[in-house]
Amino acid sequence: MFKQWKEKYLVLTVEGNLMVCRDADSPPDQVVALQSNCESIVEGKEILDLPRLPSGGRRDSCFALILPQDKFLLLLSDSPDECALKDTVTNIQLVKIMHI
């Protein structure tokens, strides 16, 4: 089932949790324990069922978090400063997120 891409604010904690928030000032709507719940991380070029990207979105800016019974597709901002998740920073903002 396809859902719309939505802008979210994500925080990657030092404990390895990914907190999904509406914005920087909101409490998390969801917390994903990456160390215990994430089965794999897949880069955009490897995602076969990637939905149509929003205008300006690039496949190489996408990745998926594969969870036991779920999948998060993430589309990073084009800004190098905001694409720092792959470089393991503690606080990041992603431009678009889609929860399938």
C-alpha positions as CSV (number, residue, x, y, z in Angstrom):
1,M,0.0,0.0,0.0
2,F,1.5,3.3,-1.0
3,K,1.4,6.3,1.2
4,Q,2.5,9.9,0.5
5,W,6.0,11.0,1.2
6,K,5.9,13.1,4.4
7,E,8.4,15.5,5.9
8,K,9.6,14.4,9.3
9,Y,12.4,15.3,11.7
10,L,14.6,12.4,12.8
11,V,17.0,12.1,15.7
12,L,19.6,9.3,15.8
13,T,20.5,8.8,19.5
14,V,23.9,7.5,20.8
15,E,22.0,4.5,22.0
16,G,21.1,3.6,18.4
17,N,17.5,4.6,18.5
18,L,15.9,6.5,15.6
19,M,13.2,8.9,16.9
20,V,10.6,10.0,14.3
21,C,9.1,13.4,15.1
22,R,6.8,15.9,13.4
23,D,9.4,18.6,13.9
24,A,12.4,19.5,16.0
25,D,10.3,20.6,18.9
26,S,7.9,17.7,19.0
27,P,8.2,14.5,21.1
28,P,8.8,11.3,19.0
29,D,5.7,9.8,17.3
30,Q,7.7,6.6,17.0
31,V,11.1,5.2,18.2
32,V,12.9,2.5,16.2
33,A,15.6,0.6,18.1
34,L,18.0,0.1,15.2
35,Q,20.3,-2.4,17.0
36,S,17.6,-4.8,18.0
37,N,14.8,-4.2,15.5
38,C,16.6,-3.3,12.2
39,E,17.3,-6.4,10.1
40,S,19.1,-4.5,7.4
41,I,19.7,-1.1,5.7
42,V,19.3,-1.1,2.0
43,E,20.6,1.7,-0.3
44,G,18.3,3.2,-2.9
45,K,19.9,1.5,-5.9
46,E,19.1,-1.8,-4.3
47,I,15.4,-1.1,-3.5
48,L,13.4,-2.8,-6.3
49,D,10.0,-1.6,-5.2
50,L,10.9,2.1,-4.7
51,P,7.8,4.3,-5.3
52,R,7.9,7.3,-7.5
53,L,10.0,10.0,-5.8
54,P,8.9,13.5,-5.3
55,S,10.1,16.2,-7.6
56,G,13.9,16.6,-7.2
57,G,14.3,13.3,-5.3
58,R,17.1,11.1,-6.3
59,R,17.4,7.3,-6.0
60,D,20.9,7.6,-4.5
61,S,19.5,9.8,-1.7
62,C,17.2,7.0,-0.6
63,F,17.6,4.1,1.7
64,A,15.4,1.6,3.5
65,L,15.3,0.4,7.1
66,I,14.1,-3.2,7.0
67,L,12.3,-4.1,10.3
68,P,10.8,-7.5,11.2
69,Q,7.3,-6.6,10.2
70,D,7.7,-3.2,8.6
71,K,9.9,-1.0,6.3
72,F,10.8,2.6,6.4
73,L,11.8,4.3,3.1
74,L,13.9,7.4,3.7
75,L,14.7,10.2,1.3
76,L,17.5,12.5,2.4
77,S,17.8,16.1,1.7
78,D,20.0,17.2,-1.2
79,S,22.0,19.3,1.3
80,P,25.2,17.6,2.3
81,D,24.9,18.9,5.9
82,E,21.4,17.2,6.1
83,C,22.6,13.9,4.6
84,A,24.9,13.1,7.5
85,L,23.0,10.0,8.7
86,K,25.2,7.8,6.7
87,D,28.2,9.4,8.5
88,T,26.6,8.5,11.9
89,V,25.8,11.8,13.5
90,T,23.7,12.1,16.6
91,N,21.0,14.6,15.4
92,I,19.8,14.7,11.8
93,Q,16.9,16.1,9.7
94,L,15.6,14.2,6.8
95,V,13.5,16.0,4.3
96,K,11.1,13.2,3.3
97,I,10.1,9.9,5.0
98,M,7.5,7.4,3.9
99,H,6.3,4.7,6.2
100,I,4.9,1.6,4.4
